[in-house]
Amino acid sequence: MKRRILIISPRPPYPLFSGGNHAQFHFIGELLKEMDVSVCFEVDDQSYSGYSELLKLWEGVTFYPLFNLKQKKTILDFYRWTKCIIRNIKGRILSIFQSRPVKIEDPIKYESFINMPIFPQKAPFVNHVADIVSKNQFDVIQIDFISLAPLIYILPEEPIKILVHHEIRYIRIKREMDLFKKTDAFDLCRFRAIKDEEILLLRKFNKIITLTEKDKEILSLDIPSEKIYVSPASIPVLKTGPVTFIPFKNKLVFIGSSGHLPNTDGIDWFINEILPAVEKEIPDIKLEIIGRWESDYKKRYQKRDIVFSGFIENLETVFSSSLLIVPIRIGSGMRLKIIEAVNLGVPFITTTIGVEGLNFENNKECIIADSAEDFGKGICSIANQESRQKQMTVNASTKLDTEFSFKSAIKKRLDFYNLTT
């Protein structure tokens, strides 16, 4: 009889528009072969289509969704909506004459996780989880993402409780603080409180899964290392045929959505501080941004030779003759966008943080640059060096197959479940 595992996640991990979705989706698909899998998440209007697809893709999974869908509008709702629209229009007209636009002096501090203490989901979701675990018996309960870690307080004693820690929250905040225009005593107070809260929560789990050895090393300073297991995320090779190397000439590609501060900061940094120098050396350089981006960002950069292509499921065509840029200055964990590029034979340039956990070396498998000047020079230096580009892609593919292949990543995760339970 298969062991029963309940996996609790904030949302359906589909479509695959984020690294977190990739990591969850592929592992759960393989886990189905070994365990009796149940999943619990909230489904709203935006994620409903993804949930519907999972019902078809994950045959054999037991779903415990909490639906949070908008109800059908009545005439009364329409009346209230109309009044609200009129009131908002009046307010905007008045604001033109009465006030100036609000300017955010420190956008990174404004968007930082330092403003978001770790706290359980809204009451309906907490009560939903409590109801599920009271009516069913599971051998293992796994929580994905630190934002749901407080659910540990309502889980029963008997099951083995696991947290998959995709990103160390206090490390991300520390790196955000390094980019604040000014850090004060209040910021330091909040940072230390969030760090203590995160460590306290992690200690309550039987096991913690990190995606990188680096994250385990950091957490082991405060948590017994035997509780921490490294299980890298990976994705299967989705190319439809043999990889044909097409040298990079003038096309840069960035993958990531605007709902993630590391992405918006990285794009702002690249476009404002790196791209101008590159354009001087390569006048016909183009930048294509893949992922879901809000209209504000599209409008901000619409005059530049920049294309926002939205979410694209198959990246083979997009990656053709391109160079992947990973100008990430914030975060921890693993960037699966790099693995996607390597699988498709695409060279890449990244910051040290961007490539953290993947063990790729500068000037061997990729280019690593942490200053705007070095990042720009790295792009220009490789632009006309086809043999160097090709050698880097070959080296990166070899290391990926050796250390981070999808097959070995899945085996390592399944071995963990077998040893744990």
C-alpha positions, 0 to 999 in steps of 0.5 A: 500500500502506498504511503499517503502524502499531503502537499500544501501549496499557495496556488496550483503550480500550473501553468509553468510561468515561474521557477516555483511552479516548475519545481513543484509540477515536475516533482509531483508528477514523478512522486505519483509513481511512488506515493498516494498524493493529495494536494491542497491549495487556493483556487481563485479566478486567475488560477482556475484555468491552471487548476483545470489543466492539473485535473487532466494532467495529474490523474490519480491525485486527490485534490482539496482546493479552496475555491475563492471565485468571484460570484455572479453579479446581480443588478445591485452589484452593478449599481454599486459598481457604477457608483464606485466608478463615478466616485473614482473618476471624481476623485481622479479629477480632483487629484489633478488639481489638488495634489501631486503624484506620489513618488516612491523614494526607495522602490526596493524598500517599498516592495521589500519582504521586510514589510511582510512578516511571515504569517498564515494565509487568510482564515478560510484557508487555515480552516480549510487545511485544519478540516482536511487533516482532521478528516484524513490520515496522512503519513507525510504532510509537506508544505511548500514555501515559507509563507505557509510555514505557520500552518505547522501549528495546526497539523497533527502530531503523527505525520512527518512534517516537511517544509520545502524551502524554495528561498530563505526569506531573511537572506533575501531581505538582507540582500534587499537591504543592501540595495536600500538607499538608506537603512535605519534602526527600524529596518534592522529591528524588522529584519532580526524579528523576521529572521528569528520568526523564520528560524523558529518555524523551521525548527518545528518541522521534522525535515527541511528540504533546500534546493541548494547546498548554499542554503543548507550551509546558511540554515545549519548555523541555526538549525541542526544540519541532520534535519536539512536535506538538499534536493535540487530542483530541475526540469526535464529536457523539453526540446523536440530534437537535437540541440543545434547551436546558433551563435548569439549576435544581437538578441538578449532574453530575460525570463521572469514575471513582474510579480517577483521583486528580484525580476523587476529590480534586475530588469530596472538595473539592466535597462538603466545601468547596463543596456546603454553601454551595450547599445553603444557597442552593439547598436542593433541589440534587442531585448526580449522579456518573457513572462507576465509583466504589468502595463506600468513596466511596458509603458516605462520602456516602450520607447526602447528596442524592448519587447515584452512577449508574455508567457511562452510555454515553448522557449525553443524559438525564443532562445534561437541565436540569443544570450540569456541574461540573469541580472539578479541581485536579490534572492536565494535558492535556484534559478531554473531559467538557467537550466532551461537555457542550458538544456536548449544550448543557449549561453548565459551571463549572470550575477553571482546571486543569479547562478548561486547553487548551480556551481557554474564557473566564470568564463568556463560555463558562463560569464559571471559579473556583479557590477553594471560595467562588468556585466555590459563588458561581458555581453560585448566581449562574447558577442562576436566570439562564436567558438567561446559561446559554443564551448560555454554551452557544451561545458554547461550542458556537461556539468548540468548532466553530471550534477543537476540532471532531471533524472538525478534530481528526481532520484534524490528527492524520491530517495529522501521520501523513502528514507524519511518515511 
